[in-house]
Amino acid sequence: MGRKLKDSTWSHIHTAMLHARQGNVINAKLHAGIANDALKQAAHYLSEEDYKVLCEELAKVFKKLEE
């Protein structure tokens, strides 16, 4: 279950970024919200270390967007 939620988080993050680049704010927010929910649920199924790594990887992606 943790793996599926991790994959879902990434999938929806990438979809949100795609919609944002296309200017589709409504769909971007929708997918960002779904990714956020999946990430929160993943915390219950992943080990503490795996969850920490996932959050760090996501932070790197968001940091790159700032550049």
Steps between C-alpha positions, in 0.01 A plus 500: 500500500784740584656447159169572324454821699856606426443438128169685517667798666759523222246447226274778624793736564615458140145540372453815710823647361392418144164673546668798667739540204200488268326770704223272622490616861187308601639162394844584639350572843284188482798273433716680756229435759479133407879473523490663842236253620698205364813626674318532831365146468842366397631610839284228655631221277866582434781458746618820663817491292316438171257783575787733583673416171178557306451842661861595428463397136182706468673798663777477239245511219332806648836668559584451131174671404613811683813531284 
